[in-house]
Amino acid sequence: MLKRIVKTILLLPVALVAGLIILLAVANRHETMLSLDPLSPGQPAFSITVPLFWLLFAALGIGILLGGIGAWARQGKWRRQARHKRREADSLRHETERLKEEVQAVSPARPGLPAPASTSGDKRAA
């Protein structure tokens, strides 16, 4: 039951946005000329006539793409640090395994190392 409520709460905004996008497309169906020739506005060398909502969606998509690329580029420092820390952890893990194998080879009769002595109690208190 809780899963169904959470699913409804999460999908409701998605449905509202989809509805608004459909309304935007229906309201902006008229043809618009996109010209990429600023020197001759009357007879542009390159122009395309498309519905206005295509231009709006293309601008939105390009904005999302450029924003994602910018965010990805700014996070490069953190990804580089994470890779370095992961390599360091792997190196330390391999070294620990190697040292455990060396200890086992030196004293095969003892299956493991003894537990360290507990130092949690205060020995000065009487």
Secondary structure, DSSP 8 states (H G I E B T S, - for coil): -HHHHHHHHHHHHHHHHHHHHHHHHHHT-SEEEEE--SS-SSS-SSEEEEEHHHHHHHHHHHHHHHHHHHHHHHTHHHHHHHHHHHHHHHHHHHHHHHHHHHHHHH-TTSSS--------S-SS--
